[in-house]
Protein backbone atom coordinates (compact mmCIF):
# COMPACT_ATOMS: atom_id res chain seq x y z
CA UNK A 1 0.00 0.00 0.00
CA UNK A 2 1.47 3.32 -0.99
CA UNK A 3 1.23 6.54 0.93
CA UNK A 4 -0.89 8.15 -1.78
CA UNK A 5 -3.47 5.35 -1.72
CA UNK A 6 -3.55 5.49 2.10
CA UNK A 7 -4.21 9.26 2.04
CA UNK A 8 -6.92 8.84 -0.61
CA UNK A 9 -8.66 6.08 1.35
CA UNK A 10 -8.45 8.08 4.59
CA UNK A 11 -9.83 11.21 2.93
CA UNK A 12 -12.65 9.25 1.29
CA UNK A 13 -13.50 7.58 4.59
CA UNK A 14 -13.49 10.90 6.44
CA UNK A 15 -15.69 12.51 3.80
CA UNK A 16 -18.32 9.83 4.17
CA UNK A 17 -18.45 10.06 7.97
CA UNK A 18 -19.07 13.81 8.20
CA UNK A 19 -22.76 14.66 8.44
CA UNK A 20 -24.08 17.16 5.94
CA UNK A 21 -25.72 20.13 7.64
CA UNK A 22 -28.02 22.25 5.51
CA UNK A 23 -29.58 25.49 6.73
CA UNK A 24 -33.28 25.33 7.48
CA UNK A 25 -35.60 27.05 5.05
CA UNK A 26 -37.11 29.88 7.09
CA UNK A 27 -39.98 31.79 5.54
CA UNK A 28 -41.35 34.68 7.60
CA UNK A 29 -43.67 37.34 6.21
CA UNK A 30 -45.27 40.39 7.83
CA UNK A 31 -48.41 39.50 9.73
CA UNK A 32 -51.31 41.98 9.70
CA UNK A 33 -53.15 40.26 12.54
CA UNK A 34 -50.21 39.32 14.78
CA UNK A 35 -50.68 42.03 17.39
CA UNK A 36 -53.69 43.96 18.59
CA UNK A 37 -53.78 47.61 17.53
CA UNK A 38 -52.18 47.25 14.10
CA UNK A 39 -55.07 49.07 12.40
CA UNK A 40 -54.83 51.92 14.93
CA UNK A 41 -51.09 52.11 14.34
CA UNK A 42 -51.69 52.42 10.59
CA UNK A 43 -54.13 55.25 11.28
CA UNK A 44 -51.57 57.00 13.48
CA UNK A 45 -48.83 56.64 10.85
CA UNK A 46 -51.17 58.06 8.20
CA UNK A 47 -51.96 61.02 10.46
CA UNK A 48 -48.25 61.66 11.06
CA UNK A 49 -47.65 61.59 7.30
CA UNK A 50 -50.41 64.18 6.87
CA UNK A 51 -48.88 66.39 9.56
CA UNK A 52 -45.48 66.06 7.87
CA UNK A 53 -46.94 67.18 4.55
CA UNK A 54 -48.75 70.13 6.16
CA UNK A 55 -45.55 71.21 7.93
CA UNK A 56 -43.64 70.90 4.64
CA UNK A 57 -46.10 73.30 3.02
CA UNK A 58 -45.75 75.69 5.94
CA UNK A 59 -41.95 75.52 5.73
CA UNK A 60 -42.12 76.16 1.98
CA UNK A 61 -44.24 79.28 2.50
CA UNK A 62 -41.99 80.63 5.25
CA UNK A 63 -38.83 79.87 3.25
CA UNK A 64 -40.23 81.60 0.18
CA UNK A 65 -41.02 84.68 2.27
CA UNK A 66 -37.49 84.67 3.75
CA UNK A 67 -36.02 84.26 0.27
CA UNK A 68 -38.07 87.20 -1.00
CA UNK A 69 -37.09 89.45 1.92
CA UNK A 70 -33.44 88.53 1.46
CA UNK A 71 -33.49 89.20 -2.26
CA UNK A 72 -35.29 92.54 -1.93
CA UNK A 73 -33.19 93.81 0.98
CA UNK A 74 -29.85 93.00 -0.67
CA UNK A 75 -29.07 90.43 2.01
CA UNK A 76 -27.48 87.45 0.23
CA UNK A 77 -27.19 85.42 3.44
CA UNK A 78 -30.92 85.66 4.11
CA UNK A 79 -31.74 84.91 0.47
CA UNK A 80 -29.46 81.87 0.55
CA UNK A 81 -31.12 80.59 3.70
CA UNK A 82 -34.51 81.02 2.06
CA UNK A 83 -33.41 79.05 -1.00
CA UNK A 84 -32.07 76.24 1.17
CA UNK A 85 -35.33 76.24 3.13
CA UNK A 86 -37.33 75.89 -0.08
CA UNK A 87 -35.21 72.93 -1.18
CA UNK A 88 -35.36 71.25 2.23
CA UNK A 89 -39.14 71.66 2.51
CA UNK A 90 -39.64 70.23 -0.99
CA UNK A 91 -37.34 67.33 -0.13
CA UNK A 92 -39.26 66.67 3.08
CA UNK A 93 -42.53 66.61 1.13
CA UNK A 94 -41.07 64.16 -1.38
CA UNK A 95 -39.85 61.87 1.40
CA UNK A 96 -43.20 62.04 3.24
CA UNK A 97 -45.11 61.29 0.06
CA UNK A 98 -42.81 58.51 -1.11
CA UNK A 99 -42.12 56.92 2.28
CA UNK A 100 -44.38 53.90 1.76
CA UNK A 101 -42.97 53.29 -1.72
CA UNK A 102 -39.39 53.64 -0.46
CA UNK A 103 -39.96 51.21 2.38
CA UNK A 104 -41.62 48.69 0.05
CA UNK A 105 -38.73 49.00 -2.41
CA UNK A 106 -36.09 48.33 0.24
CA UNK A 107 -38.21 45.52 1.71
CA UNK A 108 -38.22 43.85 -1.72
CA UNK A 109 -34.46 44.37 -2.04
CA UNK A 110 -33.96 42.80 1.40
CA UNK A 111 -36.06 39.78 0.44
CA UNK A 112 -33.76 39.09 -2.52
CA UNK A 113 -30.62 38.89 -0.38
VMD Tcl script that builds the backbone (N, CA, C; Angstrom):
set m [mol new atoms 339]
animate dup $m
set s [atomselect $m all]
$s set {name element resname resid chain x y z} {
  {N N UNK 1 A 0.840 -1.153 0.000}
  {CA C UNK 1 A 0.000 0.000 0.000}
  {C C UNK 1 A 0.897 1.231 0.000}
  {N N UNK 2 A 0.644 2.112 -0.908}
  {CA C UNK 2 A 1.466 3.315 -0.994}
  {C C UNK 2 A 0.875 4.403 -0.109}
  {N N UNK 3 A 1.667 5.432 0.088}
  {CA C UNK 3 A 1.233 6.545 0.934}
  {C C UNK 3 A 0.085 7.299 0.265}
  {N N UNK 4 A 0.149 7.429 -1.049}
  {CA C UNK 4 A -0.892 8.150 -1.780}
  {C C UNK 4 A -2.227 7.427 -1.692}
  {N N UNK 5 A -2.218 6.093 -1.828}
  {CA C UNK 5 A -3.471 5.353 -1.724}
  {C C UNK 5 A -4.002 5.375 -0.294}
  {N N UNK 6 A -3.123 5.412 0.707}
  {CA C UNK 6 A -3.548 5.489 2.096}
  {C C UNK 6 A -4.214 6.832 2.381}
  {N N UNK 7 A -3.631 7.920 1.854}
  {CA C UNK 7 A -4.209 9.260 2.042}
  {C C UNK 7 A -5.555 9.341 1.335}
  {N N UNK 8 A -5.668 8.800 0.140}
  {CA C UNK 8 A -6.916 8.840 -0.611}
  {C C UNK 8 A -8.005 8.063 0.117}
  {N N UNK 9 A -7.678 6.878 0.624}
  {CA C UNK 9 A -8.664 6.076 1.348}
  {C C UNK 9 A -9.080 6.763 2.644}
  {N N UNK 10 A -8.141 7.392 3.342}
  {CA C UNK 10 A -8.453 8.077 4.595}
  {C C UNK 10 A -9.343 9.287 4.323}
  {N N UNK 11 A -9.029 10.037 3.280}
  {CA C UNK 11 A -9.831 11.206 2.929}
  {C C UNK 11 A -11.227 10.791 2.502}
  {N N UNK 12 A -11.335 9.729 1.731}
  {CA C UNK 12 A -12.648 9.253 1.293}
  {C C UNK 12 A -13.451 8.741 2.478}
  {N N UNK 13 A -12.794 8.072 3.413}
  {CA C UNK 13 A -13.501 7.576 4.590}
  {C C UNK 13 A -13.957 8.731 5.474}
  {N N UNK 14 A -13.122 9.749 5.609}
  {CA C UNK 14 A -13.487 10.902 6.438}
  {C C UNK 14 A -14.622 11.680 5.801}
  {N N UNK 15 A -14.639 11.763 4.486}
  {CA C UNK 15 A -15.688 12.506 3.802}
  {C C UNK 15 A -17.038 11.825 3.946}
  {N N UNK 16 A -17.044 10.536 4.053}
  {CA C UNK 16 A -18.322 9.832 4.168}
  {C C UNK 16 A -18.845 9.829 5.597}
  {N N UNK 17 A -17.991 10.091 6.589}
  {CA C UNK 17 A -18.453 10.059 7.966}
  {C C UNK 17 A -18.946 11.410 8.464}
  {N N UNK 18 A -18.637 12.492 7.754}
  {CA C UNK 18 A -19.074 13.813 8.199}
  {C C UNK 18 A -20.532 14.017 7.816}
  {N N UNK 19 A -21.354 14.414 8.777}
  {CA C UNK 19 A -22.763 14.664 8.440}
  {C C UNK 19 A -22.900 15.968 7.643}
  {N N UNK 20 A -23.827 15.973 6.748}
  {CA C UNK 20 A -24.081 17.158 5.939}
  {C C UNK 20 A -25.146 17.984 6.644}
  {N N UNK 21 A -24.799 19.240 6.945}
  {CA C UNK 21 A -25.720 20.127 7.643}
  {C C UNK 21 A -26.177 21.195 6.657}
  {N N UNK 22 A -27.456 21.234 6.393}
  {CA C UNK 22 A -28.022 22.246 5.512}
  {C C UNK 22 A -28.824 23.240 6.339}
  {N N UNK 23 A -28.787 24.528 5.972}
  {CA C UNK 23 A -29.581 25.495 6.733}
  {C C UNK 23 A -31.072 25.248 6.525}
  {N N UNK 24 A -31.829 25.523 7.562}
  {CA C UNK 24 A -33.277 25.332 7.483}
  {C C UNK 24 A -33.883 26.418 6.605}
  {N N UNK 25 A -34.914 26.086 5.902}
  {CA C UNK 25 A -35.598 27.050 5.053}
  {C C UNK 25 A -36.598 27.811 5.908}
  {N N UNK 26 A -36.259 29.060 6.228}
  {CA C UNK 26 A -37.107 29.884 7.085}
  {C C UNK 26 A -37.861 30.856 6.193}
  {N N UNK 27 A -39.160 30.899 6.347}
  {CA C UNK 27 A -39.983 31.789 5.542}
  {C C UNK 27 A -40.902 32.568 6.475}
  {N N UNK 28 A -40.565 33.833 6.708}
  {CA C UNK 28 A -41.353 34.683 7.598}
  {C C UNK 28 A -41.825 35.889 6.801}
  {N N UNK 29 A -43.091 36.179 6.896}
  {CA C UNK 29 A -43.673 37.336 6.213}
  {C C UNK 29 A -44.351 38.226 7.234}
  {N N UNK 30 A -44.544 39.518 6.898}
  {CA C UNK 30 A -45.269 40.394 7.830}
  {C C UNK 30 A -46.680 39.878 8.083}
  {N N UNK 31 A -47.117 40.020 9.310}
  {CA C UNK 31 A -48.407 39.505 9.729}
  {C C UNK 31 A -49.292 40.683 10.119}
  {N N UNK 32 A -50.411 40.865 9.414}
  {CA C UNK 32 A -51.314 41.977 9.702}
  {C C UNK 32 A -52.136 41.759 10.960}
  {N N UNK 33 A -52.302 40.531 11.389}
  {CA C UNK 33 A -53.148 40.265 12.540}
  {C C UNK 33 A -52.353 39.703 13.717}
  {N N UNK 34 A -51.046 39.906 13.735}
  {CA C UNK 34 A -50.213 39.324 14.782}
  {C C UNK 34 A -50.348 39.995 16.132}
  {N N UNK 35 A -50.564 41.296 16.134}
  {CA C UNK 35 A -50.677 42.033 17.385}
  {C C UNK 35 A -51.949 42.862 17.388}
  {N N UNK 36 A -52.530 43.071 18.548}
  {CA C UNK 36 A -53.687 43.960 18.589}
  {C C UNK 36 A -53.247 45.412 18.396}
  {N N UNK 37 A -54.079 46.192 17.722}
  {CA C UNK 37 A -53.781 47.607 17.533}
  {C C UNK 37 A -53.055 47.940 16.257}
  {N N UNK 38 A -52.872 46.969 15.350}
  {CA C UNK 38 A -52.176 47.247 14.097}
  {C C UNK 38 A -52.958 48.255 13.257}
  {N N UNK 39 A -54.276 48.131 13.207}
  {CA C UNK 39 A -55.065 49.070 12.399}
  {C C UNK 39 A -54.999 50.472 12.991}
  {N N UNK 40 A -54.965 50.602 14.316}
  {CA C UNK 40 A -54.829 51.917 14.931}
  {C C UNK 40 A -53.448 52.508 14.656}
  {N N UNK 41 A -52.436 51.645 14.641}
  {CA C UNK 41 A -51.087 52.114 14.338}
  {C C UNK 41 A -50.999 52.621 12.902}
  {N N UNK 42 A -51.652 51.940 11.976}
  {CA C UNK 42 A -51.689 52.424 10.594}
  {C C UNK 42 A -52.381 53.775 10.509}
  {N N UNK 43 A -53.438 53.962 11.269}
  {CA C UNK 43 A -54.132 55.247 11.285}
  {C C UNK 43 A -53.229 56.342 11.835}
  {N N UNK 44 A -52.481 56.028 12.886}
  {CA C UNK 44 A -51.566 57.005 13.477}
  {C C UNK 44 A -50.456 57.366 12.500}
  {N N UNK 45 A -49.902 56.374 11.818}
  {CA C UNK 45 A -48.834 56.642 10.848}
  {C C UNK 45 A -49.363 57.504 9.697}
  {N N UNK 46 A -50.568 57.236 9.242}
  {CA C UNK 46 A -51.169 58.065 8.195}
  {C C UNK 46 A -51.379 59.493 8.658}
  {N N UNK 47 A -51.783 59.671 9.921}
  {CA C UNK 47 A -51.963 61.017 10.462}
  {C C UNK 47 A -50.631 61.750 10.576}
  {N N UNK 48 A -49.575 61.039 10.968}
  {CA C UNK 48 A -48.253 61.656 11.063}
  {C C UNK 48 A -47.746 62.050 9.675}
  {N N UNK 49 A -48.023 61.233 8.670}
  {CA C UNK 49 A -47.650 61.594 7.298}
  {C C UNK 49 A -48.379 62.863 6.863}
  {N N UNK 50 A -49.643 62.990 7.217}
  {CA C UNK 50 A -50.408 64.184 6.868}
  {C C UNK 50 A -49.829 65.412 7.565}
  {N N UNK 51 A -49.488 65.268 8.836}
  {CA C UNK 51 A -48.880 66.386 9.565}
  {C C UNK 51 A -47.545 66.771 8.936}
  {N N UNK 52 A -46.757 65.781 8.527}
  {CA C UNK 52 A -45.480 66.061 7.867}
  {C C UNK 52 A -45.665 66.828 6.573}
  {N N UNK 53 A -46.682 66.464 5.796}
  {CA C UNK 53 A -46.940 67.180 4.549}
  {C C UNK 53 A -47.422 68.609 4.810}
  {N N UNK 54 A -48.268 68.779 5.820}
  {CA C UNK 54 A -48.745 70.126 6.159}
  {C C UNK 54 A -47.584 70.998 6.641}
  {N N UNK 55 A -46.711 70.443 7.465}
  {CA C UNK 55 A -45.554 71.208 7.930}
  {C C UNK 55 A -44.575 71.511 6.795}
  {N N UNK 56 A -44.492 70.624 5.804}
  {CA C UNK 56 A -43.644 70.898 4.642}
  {C C UNK 56 A -44.184 72.082 3.854}
  {N N UNK 57 A -45.498 72.152 3.714}
  {CA C UNK 57 A -46.101 73.298 3.015}
  {C C UNK 57 A -45.852 74.585 3.797}
  {N N UNK 58 A -46.007 74.527 5.108}
  {CA C UNK 58 A -45.749 75.694 5.942}
  {C C UNK 58 A -44.292 76.140 5.830}
  {N N UNK 59 A -43.367 75.197 5.868}
  {CA C UNK 59 A -41.948 75.524 5.732}
  {C C UNK 59 A -41.650 76.111 4.360}
  {N N UNK 60 A -42.318 75.607 3.325}
  {CA C UNK 60 A -42.120 76.157 1.980}
  {C C UNK 60 A -42.583 77.605 1.917}
  {N N UNK 61 A -43.724 77.903 2.508}
  {CA C UNK 61 A -44.245 79.277 2.496}
  {C C UNK 61 A -43.310 80.213 3.268}
  {N N UNK 62 A -42.885 79.784 4.451}
  {CA C UNK 62 A -41.992 80.632 5.255}
  {C C UNK 62 A -40.653 80.820 4.556}
  {N N UNK 63 A -40.120 79.774 3.950}
  {CA C UNK 63 A -38.831 79.872 3.254}
  {C C UNK 63 A -38.934 80.773 2.038}
  {N N UNK 64 A -40.044 80.716 1.339}
  {CA C UNK 64 A -40.226 81.602 0.184}
  {C C UNK 64 A -40.308 83.060 0.633}
  {N N UNK 65 A -40.951 83.311 1.743}
  {CA C UNK 65 A -41.016 84.683 2.274}
  {C C UNK 65 A -39.623 85.166 2.672}
  {N N UNK 66 A -38.853 84.312 3.351}
  {CA C UNK 66 A -37.489 84.666 3.754}
  {C C UNK 66 A -36.623 84.918 2.520}
  {N N UNK 67 A -36.773 84.087 1.506}
  {CA C UNK 67 A -36.024 84.257 0.267}
  {C C UNK 67 A -36.368 85.593 -0.386}
  {N N UNK 68 A -37.647 85.918 -0.413}
  {CA C UNK 68 A -38.072 87.203 -0.995}
  {C C UNK 68 A -37.547 88.392 -0.220}
  {N N UNK 69 A -37.625 88.360 1.113}
  {CA C UNK 69 A -37.088 89.452 1.917}
  {C C UNK 69 A -35.589 89.599 1.707}
  {N N UNK 70 A -34.885 88.481 1.657}
  {CA C UNK 70 A -33.439 88.528 1.464}
  {C C UNK 70 A -33.057 89.075 0.102}
  {N N UNK 71 A -33.802 88.718 -0.913}
  {CA C UNK 71 A -33.491 89.195 -2.261}
  {C C UNK 71 A -33.811 90.678 -2.404}
  {N N UNK 72 A -34.889 91.144 -1.775}
  {CA C UNK 72 A -35.291 92.544 -1.926}
  {C C UNK 72 A -34.551 93.483 -0.980}
  {N N UNK 73 A -33.926 92.954 0.050}
  {CA C UNK 73 A -33.190 93.807 0.983}
  {C C UNK 73 A -31.681 93.722 0.775}
  {N N UNK 74 A -31.269 93.154 -0.332}
  {CA C UNK 74 A -29.846 92.996 -0.670}
  {C C UNK 74 A -29.085 92.266 0.437}
  {N N UNK 75 A -29.696 91.246 0.969}
  {CA C UNK 75 A -29.069 90.431 2.008}
  {C C UNK 75 A -28.868 89.027 1.437}
  {N N UNK 76 A -27.681 88.745 0.882}
  {CA C UNK 76 A -27.478 87.450 0.229}
  {C C UNK 76 A -27.527 86.278 1.202}
  {N N UNK 77 A -27.137 86.506 2.453}
  {CA C UNK 77 A -27.186 85.418 3.437}
  {C C UNK 77 A -28.628 84.992 3.691}
  {N N UNK 78 A -29.514 85.969 3.864}
  {CA C UNK 78 A -30.916 85.665 4.106}
  {C C UNK 78 A -31.558 85.022 2.877}
  {N N UNK 79 A -31.198 85.507 1.689}
  {CA C UNK 79 A -31.736 84.913 0.467}
  {C C UNK 79 A -31.256 83.477 0.295}
  {N N UNK 80 A -29.998 83.234 0.632}
  {CA C UNK 80 A -29.463 81.867 0.549}
  {C C UNK 80 A -30.138 80.922 1.519}
  {N N UNK 81 A -30.404 81.414 2.723}
  {CA C UNK 81 A -31.121 80.585 3.700}
  {C C UNK 81 A -32.531 80.271 3.226}
  {N N UNK 82 A -33.171 81.252 2.593}
  {CA C UNK 82 A -34.509 81.016 2.061}
  {C C UNK 82 A -34.505 79.976 0.956}
  {N N UNK 83 A -33.513 80.036 0.078}
  {CA C UNK 83 A -33.406 79.046 -1.003}
  {C C UNK 83 A -33.204 77.639 -0.432}
  {N N UNK 84 A -32.308 77.549 0.551}
  {CA C UNK 84 A -32.065 76.236 1.169}
  {C C UNK 84 A -33.335 75.728 1.845}
  {N N UNK 85 A -34.076 76.629 2.492}
  {CA C UNK 85 A -35.328 76.239 3.134}
  {C C UNK 85 A -36.350 75.723 2.143}
  {N N UNK 86 A -36.409 76.361 0.965}
  {CA C UNK 86 A -37.325 75.886 -0.078}
  {C C UNK 86 A -36.941 74.479 -0.522}
  {N N UNK 87 A -35.663 74.257 -0.747}
  {CA C UNK 87 A -35.215 72.928 -1.181}
  {C C UNK 87 A -35.447 71.868 -0.106}
  {N N UNK 88 A -35.182 72.217 1.142}
  {CA C UNK 88 A -35.362 71.251 2.229}
  {C C UNK 88 A -36.842 70.918 2.410}
  {N N UNK 89 A -37.703 71.924 2.333}
  {CA C UNK 89 A -39.136 71.661 2.507}
  {C C UNK 89 A -39.679 70.816 1.351}
  {N N UNK 90 A -39.209 71.070 0.141}
  {CA C UNK 90 A -39.639 70.233 -0.992}
  {C C UNK 90 A -39.115 68.796 -0.840}
  {N N UNK 91 A -37.884 68.659 -0.372}
  {CA C UNK 91 A -37.336 67.326 -0.131}
  {C C UNK 91 A -38.095 66.586 0.953}
  {N N UNK 92 A -38.494 67.310 2.007}
  {CA C UNK 92 A -39.263 66.672 3.080}
  {C C UNK 92 A -40.624 66.212 2.563}
  {N N UNK 93 A -41.237 67.012 1.701}
  {CA C UNK 93 A -42.532 66.615 1.134}
  {C C UNK 93 A -42.385 65.381 0.251}
  {N N UNK 94 A -41.304 65.336 -0.525}
  {CA C UNK 94 A -41.068 64.155 -1.376}
  {C C UNK 94 A -40.874 62.913 -0.523}
  {N N UNK 95 A -40.098 63.030 0.538}
  {CA C UNK 95 A -39.847 61.873 1.397}
  {C C UNK 95 A -41.128 61.440 2.108}
  {N N UNK 96 A -41.925 62.404 2.589}
  {CA C UNK 96 A -43.199 62.041 3.241}
  {C C UNK 96 A -44.137 61.352 2.251}
  {N N UNK 97 A -44.203 61.872 1.042}
  {CA C UNK 97 A -45.109 61.289 0.058}
  {C C UNK 97 A -44.654 59.936 -0.454}
  {N N UNK 98 A -43.343 59.750 -0.548}
  {CA C UNK 98 A -42.814 58.508 -1.115}
  {C C UNK 98 A -42.358 57.519 -0.048}
  {N N UNK 99 A -42.654 57.770 1.207}
  {CA C UNK 99 A -42.117 56.923 2.280}
  {C C UNK 99 A -42.594 55.477 2.173}
  {N N UNK 100 A -43.866 55.273 1.871}
  {CA C UNK 100 A -44.381 53.904 1.763}
  {C C UNK 100 A -43.724 53.186 0.582}
  {N N UNK 101 A -43.597 53.889 -0.543}
  {CA C UNK 101 A -42.970 53.295 -1.722}
  {C C UNK 101 A -41.495 52.985 -1.458}
  {N N UNK 102 A -40.802 53.885 -0.782}
  {CA C UNK 102 A -39.389 53.644 -0.462}
  {C C UNK 102 A -39.222 52.432 0.455}
  {N N UNK 103 A -40.048 52.334 1.465}
  {CA C UNK 103 A -39.957 51.205 2.382}
  {C C UNK 103 A -40.271 49.898 1.662}
  {N N UNK 104 A -41.291 49.908 0.812}
  {CA C UNK 104 A -41.623 48.689 0.052}
  {C C UNK 104 A -40.493 48.301 -0.884}
  {N N UNK 105 A -39.847 49.290 -1.518}
  {CA C UNK 105 A -38.728 49.000 -2.415}
  {C C UNK 105 A -37.590 48.329 -1.652}
  {N N UNK 106 A -37.211 48.911 -0.515}
  {CA C UNK 106 A -36.092 48.331 0.239}
  {C C UNK 106 A -36.480 47.012 0.896}
  {N N UNK 107 A -37.756 46.812 1.209}
  {CA C UNK 107 A -38.209 45.518 1.709}
  {C C UNK 107 A -38.013 44.460 0.630}
  {N N UNK 108 A -38.392 44.798 -0.610}
  {CA C UNK 108 A -38.218 43.845 -1.720}
  {C C UNK 108 A -36.737 43.560 -1.970}
  {N N UNK 109 A -35.896 44.581 -1.867}
  {CA C UNK 109 A -34.458 44.365 -2.037}
  {C C UNK 109 A -33.939 43.436 -0.939}
  {N N UNK 110 A -34.401 43.651 0.284}
  {CA C UNK 110 A -33.961 42.798 1.396}
  {C C UNK 110 A -34.424 41.360 1.252}
  {N N UNK 111 A -35.567 41.145 0.629}
  {CA C UNK 111 A -36.060 39.779 0.436}
  {C C UNK 111 A -35.256 39.020 -0.610}
  {N N UNK 112 A -34.549 39.733 -1.479}
  {CA C UNK 112 A -33.764 39.088 -2.517}
  {C C UNK 112 A -32.361 38.718 -2.047}
  {N N UNK 113 A -31.974 39.170 -0.881}
  {CA C UNK 113 A -30.616 38.891 -0.376}
  {C C UNK 113 A -30.527 37.446 0.063}
}
mol reanalyze $m
mol bondsrecalc $m
mol representation Tube
mol addrep $m
